[in-house]
Amino acid sequence: MSSIVLKQFYKKYKFHLIVWGVYIIYEVFITGLINRAFGQPGVYVMVYSINIISFYAYAYLLNKTLDKKNKFIKILNMLLNILIIFVGYALSSFTLRAAFVKLNFIEFDAPLHFNLPFILACLWRSLYFIGFSTGYVFIMKSFRDQKRSEELERRNLLATIENQTLEKDLVNTQNNYLRSQINPHFLFNTLNFIYNDARKKAPIAAEAIMDLAEMMRYALKRPEVSDLVPLADEIEQVEHLINLHKLRTANAINFNLEVEGDIFGVRFPPLILLTLAENMFKHGHINHGTHNAVIRINFESNLLIIETVNMTNSVKAKESTNLGVENIQKRLAYFYKDDYTFTYGKDELNRYISKITVKI
Protein backbone atom coordinates (compact mmCIF):
# COMPACT_ATOMS: atom_id res chain seq x y z
CA MET A 1 0.00 0.00 0.00
CA SER A 2 2.81 2.41 0.90
CA SER A 3 4.57 1.76 -2.42
CA ILE A 4 1.38 2.67 -4.29
CA VAL A 5 1.08 5.92 -2.31
CA LEU A 6 4.72 6.74 -3.02
CA LYS A 7 4.25 6.09 -6.73
CA GLN A 8 1.21 8.36 -6.82
CA PHE A 9 3.07 11.05 -4.88
CA TYR A 10 6.05 10.83 -7.23
CA LYS A 11 3.82 10.97 -10.30
CA LYS A 12 1.99 14.03 -8.98
CA TYR A 13 5.07 15.95 -7.79
CA LYS A 14 7.68 14.53 -10.16
CA PHE A 15 8.61 17.91 -11.64
CA HIS A 16 9.02 19.52 -8.17
CA LEU A 17 11.18 16.66 -6.89
CA ILE A 18 13.45 16.76 -9.93
CA VAL A 19 13.90 20.57 -9.79
CA TRP A 20 14.63 20.57 -6.05
CA GLY A 21 16.98 17.63 -6.43
CA VAL A 22 18.97 19.32 -9.19
CA TYR A 23 19.05 22.62 -7.30
CA ILE A 24 20.22 21.09 -4.00
CA ILE A 25 22.91 18.98 -5.66
CA TYR A 26 24.12 21.97 -7.64
CA GLU A 27 24.19 24.34 -4.64
CA VAL A 28 25.85 21.80 -2.32
CA PHE A 29 28.46 21.05 -4.95
CA ILE A 30 29.20 24.75 -5.68
CA THR A 31 29.30 25.64 -1.97
CA GLY A 32 31.61 22.72 -1.28
CA LEU A 33 33.99 23.76 -4.02
CA ILE A 34 34.07 27.39 -2.89
CA ASN A 35 34.66 26.51 0.77
CA ARG A 36 36.85 23.52 -0.16
CA ALA A 37 34.84 21.48 2.32
CA PHE A 38 31.38 19.96 2.53
CA GLY A 39 29.08 20.45 5.51
CA GLN A 40 27.52 17.89 7.76
CA PRO A 41 24.48 15.99 6.34
CA GLY A 42 22.36 17.21 9.24
CA VAL A 43 23.11 20.81 8.31
CA TYR A 44 21.93 20.22 4.74
CA VAL A 45 18.73 18.54 5.97
CA MET A 46 18.02 21.45 8.31
CA VAL A 47 18.80 24.23 5.81
CA TYR A 48 16.96 22.84 2.81
CA SER A 49 13.94 21.80 4.86
CA ILE A 50 13.55 25.41 5.97
CA ASN A 51 14.16 26.65 2.40
CA ILE A 52 11.57 24.35 0.85
CA ILE A 53 8.96 25.11 3.51
CA SER A 54 9.53 28.85 3.09
CA PHE A 55 9.21 28.53 -0.69
CA TYR A 56 5.82 26.79 -0.59
CA ALA A 57 4.53 28.79 2.36
CA TYR A 58 5.10 32.06 0.50
CA ALA A 59 3.59 30.57 -2.68
CA TYR A 60 0.45 29.69 -0.72
CA LEU A 61 0.20 33.16 0.85
CA LEU A 62 0.84 34.90 -2.46
CA ASN A 63 -1.88 32.90 -4.23
CA LYS A 64 -4.33 33.95 -1.54
CA THR A 65 -3.22 37.58 -1.89
CA LEU A 66 -3.62 37.62 -5.69
CA ASP A 67 -7.28 36.65 -5.29
CA LYS A 68 -8.05 39.94 -3.54
CA LYS A 69 -9.64 42.73 -5.59
CA ASN A 70 -8.41 45.84 -3.76
CA LYS A 71 -4.91 46.86 -4.94
CA PHE A 72 -3.97 48.57 -1.68
CA ILE A 73 -4.99 45.50 0.35
CA LYS A 74 -3.09 43.33 -2.09
CA ILE A 75 0.18 45.31 -1.68
CA LEU A 76 -0.23 45.44 2.08
CA ASN A 77 -0.76 41.68 2.20
CA MET A 78 2.31 41.03 0.07
CA LEU A 79 4.49 43.07 2.46
CA LEU A 80 2.95 41.25 5.41
CA ASN A 81 3.61 37.90 3.72
CA ILE A 82 7.29 38.76 3.25
CA LEU A 83 7.54 39.72 6.92
CA ILE A 84 5.85 36.46 8.00
CA ILE A 85 8.21 34.34 5.91
CA PHE A 86 11.30 36.24 7.13
CA VAL A 87 10.33 35.94 10.80
CA GLY A 88 9.41 32.31 10.33
CA TYR A 89 12.69 31.62 8.54
CA ALA A 90 14.77 33.23 11.28
CA LEU A 91 12.93 31.57 14.17
CA SER A 92 12.89 28.13 12.56
CA SER A 93 16.60 28.37 11.68
CA PHE A 94 17.53 29.30 15.25
CA THR A 95 15.20 26.70 16.82
CA LEU A 96 16.07 23.82 14.48
CA ARG A 97 19.82 24.38 14.88
CA ALA A 98 19.51 24.34 18.67
CA ALA A 99 17.37 21.18 18.47
CA PHE A 100 19.71 19.39 16.03
CA VAL A 101 22.73 20.23 18.20
CA LYS A 102 20.97 18.94 21.30
CA LEU A 103 19.98 15.70 19.48
CA ASN A 104 23.59 15.33 18.21
CA PHE A 105 22.47 15.48 14.56
CA ILE A 106 24.99 18.27 13.95
CA GLU A 107 28.00 19.66 15.78
CA PHE A 108 29.16 23.28 16.09
CA ASP A 109 32.14 24.57 17.97
CA ALA A 110 30.77 28.10 18.45
CA PRO A 111 27.36 28.75 19.98
CA LEU A 112 24.66 30.40 17.83
CA HIS A 113 23.58 33.92 18.78
CA PHE A 114 20.43 35.72 17.59
CA ASN A 115 22.40 38.79 16.54
CA LEU A 116 22.54 41.17 13.56
CA PRO A 117 24.76 38.95 11.31
CA PHE A 118 22.37 36.02 11.89
CA ILE A 119 19.32 38.19 11.13
CA LEU A 120 20.90 39.59 7.94
CA ALA A 121 21.82 36.09 6.78
CA CYS A 122 18.24 34.92 7.37
CA LEU A 123 16.86 38.01 5.63
CA TRP A 124 19.00 37.42 2.57
CA ARG A 125 18.17 33.71 2.42
CA SER A 126 14.43 34.20 2.94
CA LEU A 127 14.26 36.94 0.28
CA TYR A 128 16.21 34.65 -2.04
CA PHE A 129 13.54 31.94 -1.87
CA ILE A 130 10.70 34.47 -1.79
CA GLY A 131 11.96 35.62 -5.19
CA PHE A 132 11.97 32.05 -6.52
CA SER A 133 8.51 31.45 -5.06
CA THR A 134 7.13 34.63 -6.63
CA GLY A 135 8.39 33.58 -10.06
CA TYR A 136 6.91 30.11 -9.57
CA VAL A 137 3.49 31.51 -8.59
CA PHE A 138 3.26 33.86 -11.57
CA ILE A 139 4.42 31.19 -14.02
CA MET A 140 1.82 28.76 -12.69
CA LYS A 141 -0.82 31.51 -12.78
CA SER A 142 0.08 32.20 -16.40
CA PHE A 143 -0.37 28.51 -17.24
CA ARG A 144 -3.73 28.41 -15.41
CA ASP A 145 -4.94 31.57 -17.17
CA GLN A 146 -3.91 30.14 -20.53
CA LYS A 147 -5.67 26.86 -19.76
CA ARG A 148 -8.77 28.74 -18.60
CA SER A 149 -8.71 30.82 -21.78
CA GLU A 150 -8.41 27.70 -23.93
CA GLU A 151 -11.28 26.08 -22.01
CA LEU A 152 -13.41 29.19 -22.51
CA GLU A 153 -12.66 29.19 -26.23
CA ARG A 154 -13.55 25.50 -26.38
CA ARG A 155 -16.85 26.13 -24.60
CA ASN A 156 -17.65 29.05 -26.90
CA LEU A 157 -16.93 26.85 -29.90
CA LEU A 158 -19.15 24.08 -28.52
CA ALA A 159 -21.89 26.65 -27.82
CA THR A 160 -21.62 27.94 -31.39
CA ILE A 161 -21.85 24.40 -32.76
CA GLU A 162 -24.81 23.69 -30.46
CA ASN A 163 -26.56 26.87 -31.62
CA GLN A 164 -26.03 25.87 -35.23
CA THR A 165 -27.37 22.39 -34.49
CA LEU A 166 -30.40 23.81 -32.70
CA GLU A 167 -30.98 26.20 -35.58
CA LYS A 168 -30.91 23.26 -37.97
CA ASP A 169 -33.24 21.25 -35.74
CA LEU A 170 -35.64 24.18 -35.52
CA VAL A 171 -35.69 24.56 -39.29
CA ASN A 172 -36.30 20.83 -39.70
CA THR A 173 -39.16 21.01 -37.22
CA GLN A 174 -40.69 23.93 -39.06
CA ASN A 175 -40.34 22.07 -42.33
CA ASN A 176 -42.52 19.31 -40.88
CA TYR A 177 -45.34 21.85 -40.96
CA LEU A 178 -44.43 23.43 -44.26
CA ARG A 179 -42.82 21.25 -46.95
CA SER A 180 -43.75 23.40 -49.88
CA GLN A 181 -41.43 25.75 -51.75
CA ILE A 182 -44.36 27.96 -52.84
CA ASN A 183 -44.00 31.65 -52.18
CA PRO A 184 -45.67 32.30 -48.76
CA HIS A 185 -47.56 35.40 -49.93
CA PHE A 186 -48.97 33.56 -52.92
CA LEU A 187 -49.82 30.58 -50.70
CA PHE A 188 -51.74 32.62 -48.09
CA ASN A 189 -53.52 34.68 -50.71
CA THR A 190 -54.63 31.46 -52.37
CA LEU A 191 -55.77 29.96 -49.04
CA ASN A 192 -57.73 33.14 -48.25
CA PHE A 193 -59.42 32.95 -51.65
CA ILE A 194 -60.35 29.28 -51.10
CA TYR A 195 -61.58 30.04 -47.57
CA ASN A 196 -63.81 32.90 -48.72
CA ASP A 197 -65.17 30.79 -51.57
CA ALA A 198 -65.81 27.75 -49.35
CA ARG A 199 -67.18 29.60 -46.31
CA LYS A 200 -70.79 29.50 -47.57
CA LYS A 201 -70.72 26.27 -49.57
CA ALA A 202 -68.61 24.12 -47.23
CA PRO A 203 -68.15 25.76 -43.81
CA ILE A 204 -66.35 22.73 -42.36
CA ALA A 205 -63.77 22.78 -45.14
CA ALA A 206 -63.43 26.56 -44.73
CA GLU A 207 -62.72 26.13 -41.02
CA ALA A 208 -60.06 23.52 -41.80
CA ILE A 209 -58.46 25.86 -44.32
CA MET A 210 -58.33 28.65 -41.74
CA ASP A 211 -56.74 26.40 -39.08
CA LEU A 212 -54.15 25.18 -41.59
CA ALA A 213 -53.35 28.73 -42.70
CA GLU A 214 -52.84 29.87 -39.11
CA MET A 215 -50.49 26.95 -38.39
CA MET A 216 -48.48 27.57 -41.55
CA ARG A 217 -48.27 31.30 -40.83
CA TYR A 218 -46.99 30.54 -37.31
CA ALA A 219 -44.40 28.08 -38.63
CA LEU A 220 -43.14 30.63 -41.16
CA LYS A 221 -42.43 33.19 -38.43
CA ARG A 222 -39.29 31.17 -37.68
CA PRO A 223 -38.20 32.54 -34.27
CA GLU A 224 -34.49 32.70 -33.58
CA VAL A 225 -33.00 29.61 -31.94
CA SER A 226 -32.17 31.63 -28.83
CA ASP A 227 -35.71 33.10 -28.52
CA LEU A 228 -38.60 32.00 -26.37
CA VAL A 229 -42.18 32.48 -27.55
CA PRO A 230 -45.39 33.06 -25.59
CA LEU A 231 -46.72 29.72 -24.37
CA ALA A 232 -50.23 30.94 -25.22
CA ASP A 233 -49.23 31.10 -28.91
CA GLU A 234 -47.99 27.50 -28.78
CA ILE A 235 -51.24 26.38 -27.14
CA GLU A 236 -53.23 28.16 -29.83
CA GLN A 237 -51.38 26.23 -32.54
CA VAL A 238 -52.07 22.94 -30.77
CA GLU A 239 -55.75 23.88 -30.69
CA HIS A 240 -55.61 24.45 -34.47
CA LEU A 241 -53.96 21.06 -34.92
CA ILE A 242 -56.58 19.28 -32.79
CA ASN A 243 -59.39 21.05 -34.62
CA LEU A 244 -57.96 20.03 -37.99
CA HIS A 245 -57.88 16.38 -36.98
CA LYS A 246 -61.41 16.58 -35.58
CA LEU A 247 -62.66 18.08 -38.83
CA ARG A 248 -60.80 15.48 -40.87
CA THR A 249 -62.20 12.57 -38.86
CA ALA A 250 -65.69 13.98 -38.25
CA ASN A 251 -65.00 14.28 -34.50
CA ALA A 252 -63.98 10.62 -34.26
CA ILE A 253 -60.96 11.41 -32.07
CA ASN A 254 -60.95 11.69 -28.27
CA PHE A 255 -58.39 14.40 -27.58
CA ASN A 256 -58.45 16.94 -24.75
CA LEU A 257 -56.28 19.98 -24.07
CA GLU A 258 -56.33 21.07 -20.41
CA VAL A 259 -54.70 24.30 -19.21
CA GLU A 260 -54.51 25.29 -15.53
CA GLY A 261 -52.93 28.38 -14.00
CA ASP A 262 -52.26 31.86 -15.32
CA ILE A 263 -49.96 31.41 -18.32
CA PHE A 264 -50.04 35.09 -19.31
CA GLY A 265 -46.44 36.21 -19.84
CA VAL A 266 -45.05 32.66 -19.70
CA ARG A 267 -42.55 32.05 -22.50
CA PHE A 268 -41.41 28.67 -23.78
CA PRO A 269 -39.15 27.26 -26.54
CA PRO A 270 -40.97 27.22 -29.89
CA LEU A 271 -42.57 24.13 -31.46
CA ILE A 272 -41.88 21.78 -28.52
CA LEU A 273 -45.56 21.61 -27.59
CA LEU A 274 -46.52 21.17 -31.24
CA THR A 275 -44.01 18.34 -31.63
CA LEU A 276 -45.50 16.52 -28.64
CA ALA A 277 -49.03 16.92 -30.06
CA GLU A 278 -47.95 15.81 -33.53
CA ASN A 279 -46.28 12.70 -32.09
CA MET A 280 -49.54 11.82 -30.31
CA PHE A 281 -51.49 12.00 -33.56
CA LYS A 282 -48.80 10.16 -35.47
CA HIS A 283 -48.07 7.28 -33.07
CA GLY A 284 -50.95 7.26 -30.56
CA HIS A 285 -54.36 5.63 -30.50
CA ILE A 286 -56.34 8.88 -30.27
CA ASN A 287 -59.77 7.47 -31.10
CA HIS A 288 -59.79 5.01 -28.22
CA GLY A 289 -63.31 4.51 -26.89
CA THR A 290 -62.60 4.79 -23.16
CA HIS A 291 -59.20 6.45 -22.77
CA ASN A 292 -58.91 10.00 -24.10
CA ALA A 293 -55.64 11.38 -25.33
CA VAL A 294 -54.83 14.45 -23.26
CA ILE A 295 -52.32 17.26 -23.00
CA ARG A 296 -52.23 18.82 -19.52
CA ILE A 297 -50.50 22.16 -18.98
CA ASN A 298 -50.18 23.48 -15.44
CA PHE A 299 -48.35 26.61 -14.31
CA GLU A 300 -48.11 27.42 -10.63
CA SER A 301 -45.43 29.00 -8.38
CA ASN A 302 -43.00 29.46 -11.32
CA LEU A 303 -43.21 25.74 -12.12
CA LEU A 304 -44.46 24.70 -15.56
CA ILE A 305 -45.60 21.10 -16.03
CA ILE A 306 -46.56 19.75 -19.46
CA GLU A 307 -47.85 16.18 -19.53
CA THR A 308 -49.17 14.12 -22.43
CA VAL A 309 -51.02 10.82 -22.08
CA ASN A 310 -52.32 8.63 -24.90
CA MET A 311 -52.96 4.97 -25.61
CA THR A 312 -50.47 3.41 -28.00
CA ASN A 313 -51.41 1.68 -31.21
CA SER A 314 -51.49 -2.10 -30.90
CA VAL A 315 -50.16 -2.34 -34.46
CA LYS A 316 -47.16 -0.18 -35.31
CA ALA A 317 -47.58 1.64 -38.56
CA LYS A 318 -43.96 2.66 -38.75
CA GLU A 319 -40.94 2.34 -36.49
CA SER A 320 -40.28 5.61 -34.65
CA THR A 321 -36.86 7.22 -35.00
CA ASN A 322 -37.28 9.29 -31.79
CA LEU A 323 -35.88 12.31 -33.64
CA GLY A 324 -38.69 14.52 -32.33
CA VAL A 325 -38.04 13.47 -28.73
CA GLU A 326 -34.28 13.98 -29.13
CA ASN A 327 -34.90 17.42 -30.60
CA ILE A 328 -37.09 18.33 -27.59
CA GLN A 329 -34.40 17.09 -25.20
CA LYS A 330 -31.71 19.19 -26.88
CA ARG A 331 -33.73 22.39 -26.87
CA LEU A 332 -34.84 22.00 -23.27
CA ALA A 333 -31.20 21.47 -22.25
CA TYR A 334 -30.15 24.54 -24.24
CA PHE A 335 -32.72 26.87 -22.70
CA TYR A 336 -32.97 25.52 -19.14
CA LYS A 337 -29.65 23.76 -18.43
CA ASP A 338 -30.31 21.81 -15.21
CA ASP A 339 -33.64 23.47 -14.36
CA TYR A 340 -35.84 20.97 -16.18
CA THR A 341 -36.81 17.30 -16.35
CA PHE A 342 -38.13 15.41 -19.37
CA THR A 343 -39.39 11.85 -19.07
CA TYR A 344 -41.24 9.70 -21.59
CA GLY A 345 -42.20 6.07 -22.20
CA LYS A 346 -44.91 3.43 -21.89
CA ASP A 347 -46.55 2.32 -18.67
CA GLU A 348 -48.14 -1.00 -17.69
CA LEU A 349 -51.51 0.10 -19.15
CA ASN A 350 -49.98 0.48 -22.62
CA ARG A 351 -50.18 4.25 -22.34
CA TYR A 352 -47.45 6.51 -23.68
CA ILE A 353 -46.73 9.27 -21.17
CA SER A 354 -44.37 12.22 -21.49
CA LYS A 355 -43.76 14.87 -18.87
CA ILE A 356 -41.80 18.12 -18.94
CA THR A 357 -41.16 20.02 -15.73
CA VAL A 358 -39.49 23.43 -15.99
CA LYS A 359 -38.60 26.15 -13.50
CA ILE A 360 -39.58 29.39 -15.17
PEWOBEL-V853555 format. One record per pair of residues at least 12 apart in sequence whose ideal C-beta (glycine too) atoms are under 10 Angstrom apart, sorted by the first residue. I is the first residue (numbers start at 0). J is the second residue. D is the distance in whole Angstrom. If there is no record, write none. Layout:
[[I:J:D] [I:J:D]]
//
This chain:
[[15:51:9] [15:54:10] [15:55:9] [15:135:10] [18:135:9] [19:47:8] [19:50:9] [19:51:7] [19:54:9] [22:47:9] [22:50:9] [22:51:10] [22:131:9] [23:43:8] [23:46:9] [23:47:6] [23:50:9] [23:51:9] [26:43:9] [26:46:10] [26:47:9] [26:50:9] [27:43:6] [27:46:10] [27:47:9] [30:43:10] [38:105:9] [39:99:9] [39:104:8] [39:105:5] [39:106:7] [39:107:9] [40:104:8] [40:105:8] [41:95:10] [41:96:10] [41:99:5] [41:100:9] [41:102:9] [41:103:9] [41:104:4] [41:105:4] [41:106:9] [42:96:9] [42:99:8] [42:104:9] [42:105:5] [42:106:10] [42:107:9] [43:105:10] [44:95:9] [44:99:8] [44:104:8] [44:105:9] [45:91:9] [45:92:8] [45:95:5] [45:96:7] [45:98:9] [45:99:6] [45:104:8] [45:105:7] [46:92:8] [46:95:9] [46:96:9] [46:124:8] [48:91:9] [48:95:8] [49:87:9] [49:88:6] [49:89:10] [49:91:5] [49:92:6] [49:94:10] [49:95:7] [49:96:10] [49:121:9] [49:124:8] [49:125:9] [49:128:9] [50:88:9] [50:92:10] [50:124:7] [50:125:9] [50:127:8] [50:128:5] [50:131:9] [51:128:8] [52:84:10] [52:87:8] [52:88:9] [52:91:8] [52:128:9] [53:83:10] [53:84:5] [53:85:9] [53:87:7] [53:88:5] [53:91:8] [53:92:10] [53:124:8] [53:125:6] [53:127:9] [53:128:5] [53:129:7] [53:131:10] [53:132:8] [54:84:9] [54:125:10] [54:127:10] [54:128:5] [54:129:8] [54:131:6] [54:132:5] [54:135:8] [55:128:10] [55:132:7] [55:135:9] [56:80:9] [56:83:8] [56:84:6] [56:87:7] [56:88:9] [56:128:10] [56:129:10] [56:132:8] [57:77:10] [57:80:6] [57:81:8] [57:83:8] [57:84:5] [57:85:10] [57:87:10] [57:88:10] [57:125:9] [57:128:7] [57:129:5] [57:130:10] [57:131:9] [57:132:4] [57:133:7] [57:135:9] [57:136:8] [58:128:10] [58:129:10] [58:131:9] [58:132:5] [58:133:8] [58:135:6] [58:136:5] [58:139:8] [59:80:9] [59:132:9] [59:136:9] [60:76:8] [60:77:9] [60:79:9] [60:80:4] [60:81:9] [60:83:7] [60:84:8] [60:129:10] [60:132:9] [60:136:10] [61:76:9] [61:77:7] [61:80:6] [61:81:10] [61:84:10] [61:129:9] [61:132:7] [61:133:6] [61:135:9] [61:136:5] [61:137:9] [61:140:9] [62:136:6] [62:139:9] [62:140:8] [63:76:8] [63:80:9] [64:76:4] [64:77:6] [64:78:10] [64:79:9] [64:80:6] [64:136:10] [65:77:9] [65:136:7] [65:137:9] [65:140:7] [77:129:10] [77:133:9] [80:129:8] [80:132:10] [80:133:10] [81:122:10] [81:125:8] [81:126:8] [81:129:6] [81:133:10] [82:125:10] [83:125:10] [84:125:5] [84:126:9] [84:128:8] [84:129:6] [84:132:8] [85:118:9] [85:121:7] [85:122:6] [85:123:10] [85:124:9] [85:125:5] [85:126:7] [85:129:8] [86:121:9] [86:125:9] [87:121:10] [87:125:8] [88:120:10] [88:121:5] [88:122:8] [88:124:7] [88:125:4] [88:126:9] [88:128:8] [88:129:9] [89:113:8] [89:117:8] [89:118:6] [89:120:9] [89:121:4] [89:122:8] [89:124:9] [89:125:8] [90:113:9] [90:121:9] [91:121:9] [92:111:9] [92:113:10] [92:117:8] [92:120:8] [92:121:6] [92:124:8] [92:125:9] [93:111:7] [93:112:9] [93:113:6] [93:117:7] [93:118:10] [93:121:8] [96:111:6] [96:117:10] [97:110:9] [97:111:7] [158:333:9] [161:224:9] [161:329:8] [161:332:9] [161:333:6] [162:223:10] [162:224:6] [162:225:7] [162:333:8] [163:224:9] [164:224:9] [164:326:10] [164:329:7] [164:333:9] [165:224:5] [165:225:8] [165:268:9] [165:326:9] [165:329:6] [165:330:6] [165:332:10] [165:333:6] [165:334:9] [166:221:10] [166:223:8] [166:224:4] [166:225:9] [167:224:9] [167:326:10] [168:224:8] [168:270:9] [168:322:9] [168:323:10] [168:325:9] [168:326:5] [168:327:10] [168:329:6] [168:330:7] [168:333:10] [169:221:8] [169:222:8] [169:223:9] [169:224:5] [169:226:10] [169:268:9] [169:269:7] [169:270:7] [169:326:8] [169:330:8] [170:221:8] [170:224:9] [171:322:8] [171:323:10] [171:326:8] [172:218:9] [172:269:8] [172:270:5] [172:271:9] [172:273:8] [172:274:6] [172:277:9] [172:322:10] [172:323:8] [172:326:6] [172:327:9] [172:330:9] [173:215:10] [173:217:9] [173:218:5] [173:219:8] [173:220:9] [173:221:6] [173:222:9] [173:269:9] [173:270:7] [173:273:10] [174:218:8] [175:218:8] [175:270:9] [175:273:9] [175:274:8] [175:277:7] [175:323:9] [176:211:10] [176:214:6] [176:215:7] [176:217:8] [176:218:4] [176:219:9] [176:236:9] [176:240:9] [176:270:8] [176:273:8] [176:277:8] [177:214:9] [177:215:5] [177:216:10] [177:217:10] [177:218:5] [177:219:6] [177:221:10] [179:215:9] [183:215:8] [183:216:8] [183:219:6] [186:212:9] [186:215:7] [186:216:10] [186:219:9] [187:212:6] [187:215:8] [187:216:7] [187:219:9] [189:208:10] [189:212:10] [190:208:6] [190:209:8] [190:211:7] [190:212:5] [190:213:10] [190:215:8] [190:216:9] [191:208:9] [191:209:9] [191:212:7] [192:208:10] [193:205:8] [193:208:6] [193:209:10] [193:212:9] [194:206:9] [194:207:9] [194:208:5] [194:209:6] [194:211:10] [194:212:7] [195:208:10] [196:208:10] [197:209:10] [203:246:6] [203:247:10] [203:249:9] [204:246:8] [206:242:7] [206:243:9] [206:245:10] [206:246:6] [207:239:10] [207:242:8] [207:243:6] [207:244:10] [207:245:9] [207:246:5] [207:247:7] [208:243:10] [208:246:10] [209:239:9] [209:242:9] [209:243:10] [210:236:9] [210:238:8] [210:239:4] [210:240:8] [210:241:9] [210:242:5] [210:243:5] [210:244:10] [210:245:10] [210:246:8] [211:239:8] [211:240:10] [211:242:10] [211:243:6] [211:246:10] [212:239:9] [213:235:8] [213:236:7] [213:238:10] [213:239:5] [213:242:10] [213:243:10] [214:235:10] [214:236:6] [214:237:10] [214:239:5] [214:240:7] [214:242:10] [214:243:8] [214:273:8] [215:239:10] [216:236:10] [217:232:7] [217:233:9] [217:235:8] [217:236:5] [217:239:8] [217:269:9] [217:270:9] [217:273:9] [218:236:8] [218:269:9] [218:270:8] [218:273:9] [220:232:9] [220:269:8] [221:269:9] [222:268:9] [222:269:5] [222:270:9] [223:269:9] [224:268:9] [224:269:9] [224:330:8] [224:333:8] [224:334:10] [225:268:10] [225:333:8] [225:334:9] [226:266:9] [226:268:9] [226:269:7] [226:334:10] [227:265:9] [227:266:4] [227:267:6] [227:268:6] [227:269:8] [227:334:7] [227:359:10] [228:266:6] [228:267:7] [228:268:8] [228:269:5] [228:270:9] [228:271:10] [228:272:10] [229:262:8] [229:263:9] [229:264:8] [229:265:7] [229:266:6] [229:267:8] [229:269:10] [230:258:9] [230:262:5] [230:263:9] [230:264:9] [230:265:4] [230:266:7] [230:267:4] [230:268:10] [230:271:10] [230:272:8] [230:296:8] [230:298:8] [230:303:8] [230:305:9] [230:359:9] [231:258:9] [231:262:6] [231:263:7] [231:264:9] [231:265:8] [231:266:10] [231:267:9] [232:266:9] [232:267:9] [232:269:8] [232:272:10] [233:262:10] [233:265:10] [233:266:10] [233:267:6] [233:268:9] [233:269:7] [233:270:8] [233:271:8] [233:272:4] [233:273:7] [233:275:10] [233:276:9] [233:296:9] [233:305:10] [234:256:7] [234:258:6] [234:262:7] [234:267:9] [234:272:7] [234:273:10] [234:276:10] [234:294:9] [234:296:7] [236:269:10] [236:270:8] [236:272:8] [236:273:6] [236:276:8] [237:254:10] [237:256:6] [237:258:10] [237:272:6] [237:273:6] [237:275:8] [237:276:5] [237:277:9] [237:279:10] [237:294:7] [237:296:9] [238:256:6] [238:258:10] [238:276:10] [239:273:9] [240:254:9] [240:256:10] [240:272:10] [240:273:7] [240:276:6] [240:277:7] [240:279:10] [240:280:7] [241:254:5] [241:255:9] [241:256:6] [241:276:7] [241:279:10] [241:280:9] [241:285:9] [241:292:9] [241:294:9] [242:254:10] [243:280:9] [244:276:9] [244:279:10] [244:280:6] [244:285:8] [244:286:10] [248:285:9] [248:286:7] [250:286:10] [251:285:9] [251:286:5] [252:280:8] [252:283:10] [252:284:10] [252:285:5] [252:286:5] [252:287:9] [252:291:9] [252:292:7] [253:284:10] [253:285:7] [253:286:6] [253:287:6] [253:288:8] [253:289:9] [253:290:8] [253:291:4] [253:292:6] [253:293:9] [253:309:9] [253:310:9] [254:276:9] [254:279:8] [254:280:8] [254:283:9] [254:285:5] [254:286:9] [254:291:7] [254:292:5] [254:293:7] [254:294:8] [254:309:8] [255:291:5] [255:292:7] [255:293:5] [255:294:7] [255:295:9] [255:308:10] [256:272:10] [256:276:8] [256:292:10] [256:293:8] [256:294:5] [256:295:8] [256:296:8] [257:293:6] [257:294:7] [257:295:5] [257:296:7] [257:297:8] [257:306:9] [258:294:9] [258:295:8] [258:296:5] [258:297:8] [258:298:8] [259:295:8] [259:296:7] [259:297:5] [259:298:7] [259:299:8] [259:304:9] [260:296:8] [260:297:6] [260:298:4] [260:299:5] [260:300:9] [260:302:9] [260:303:8] [260:304:9] [261:298:7] [261:299:9] [262:296:7] [262:297:9] [262:298:5] [262:303:8] [262:359:10] [263:298:10] [264:298:10] [264:359:9] [265:296:10] [265:298:6] [265:301:9] [265:303:7] [265:357:10] [265:359:6] [266:334:10] [266:359:8] [267:296:10] [267:298:10] [267:303:7] [267:305:9] [267:331:10] [267:334:9] [267:355:9] [267:357:8] [267:359:8] [268:327:9] [268:330:5] [268:331:7] [268:333:8] [268:334:5] [268:335:9] [268:357:9] [269:330:9] [270:323:10] [270:326:9] [270:327:9] [270:330:8] [271:305:8] [271:323:9] [271:326:8] [271:327:5] [271:328:10] [271:330:6] [271:331:7] [271:334:9] [271:341:10] [271:355:8] [272:294:8] [272:296:8] [272:305:7] [272:307:9] [272:327:10] [272:355:9] [273:323:10] [274:322:10] [274:323:5] [274:324:8] [274:326:7] [274:327:6] [274:330:9] [275:294:7] [275:305:7] [275:306:10] [275:307:5] [275:323:8] [275:324:9] [275:327:7] [275:343:9] [275:353:6] [275:355:8] [276:292:9] [276:294:6] [276:307:8] [277:323:7] [278:307:8] [278:309:9] [278:319:8] [278:321:10] [278:323:5] [278:324:8] [278:327:9] [278:343:9] [278:351:9] [278:353:8] [279:292:6] [279:293:9] [279:294:8] [279:307:6] [279:308:9] [279:309:5] [279:310:10] [279:351:8] [279:353:9] [280:292:8] [280:309:9] [281:312:10] [281:316:8] [281:317:9] [281:319:8] [281:323:9] [282:309:8] [282:311:7] [282:312:7] [282:315:8] [282:316:8] [282:317:8] [282:319:6] [282:323:10] [282:351:7] [283:307:9] [283:308:9] [283:309:4] [283:310:6] [283:311:6] [283:312:7] [283:350:9] [283:351:6] [284:309:7] [284:310:4] [284:311:6] [284:312:5] [284:313:7] [284:314:10] [284:349:9] [284:350:9] [284:351:9] [285:309:6] [285:310:8] [285:312:9] [286:310:9] [287:309:8] [287:310:5] [287:311:10] [287:312:10] [287:350:10] [288:310:10] [289:310:9] [290:308:8] [290:309:8] [290:310:5] [290:348:8] [290:349:9] [290:350:7] [291:308:8] [291:309:8] [291:310:9] [292:307:8] [292:308:7] [292:309:4] [292:310:7] [292:350:10] [292:351:9] [293:306:8] [293:307:7] [293:308:5] [293:309:7] [294:306:7] [294:307:5] [294:308:8] [294:309:9] [294:353:10] [295:307:8] [295:308:8] [295:354:9] [296:355:10] [297:356:10] [298:357:10] [298:359:7] [300:358:10] [300:359:10] [301:357:9] [301:358:6] [301:359:5] [302:356:7] [302:357:7] [302:358:6] [302:359:7] [303:335:10] [303:339:9] [303:355:8] [303:356:7] [303:357:5] [303:358:8] [303:359:5] [304:340:10] [304:354:7] [304:355:7] [304:356:5] [304:357:8] [305:341:9] [305:353:8] [305:354:7] [305:355:4] [305:356:8] [305:357:8] [306:342:10] [306:352:7] [306:353:7] [306:354:5] [306:355:8] [306:356:9] [307:343:9] [307:350:10] [307:351:8] [307:352:7] [307:353:5] [307:354:8] [307:355:9] [308:346:9] [308:348:10] [308:350:6] [308:351:8] [308:352:5] [308:353:8] [308:354:9] [309:350:7] [309:351:6] [309:352:8] [309:353:9] [310:348:8] [310:349:6] [310:350:6] [310:351:8] [311:345:6] [311:346:10] [311:348:10] [311:349:6] [311:350:7] [311:351:5] [312:349:10] [312:351:10] [313:349:8] [321:343:9] [324:341:8] [324:343:6] [324:344:10] [324:353:8] [327:341:7] [327:343:9] [327:353:9] [327:355:8] [328:341:6] [328:343:9] [328:355:10] [331:355:7] [331:357:7] [334:357:8] [335:355:10] [335:356:10] [335:357:6] [335:358:7] [335:359:9] [337:358:9] [338:356:9] [338:357:7] [338:358:4] [338:359:9] [339:355:7] [339:356:6] [339:357:5] [339:358:7] [339:359:10] [340:354:7] [340:355:7] [340:356:5] [340:357:8] [340:358:10] [341:353:8] [341:354:7] [341:355:5] [341:356:8] [341:357:9] [342:354:5] [342:355:8] [342:356:9] [343:355:9]]
//
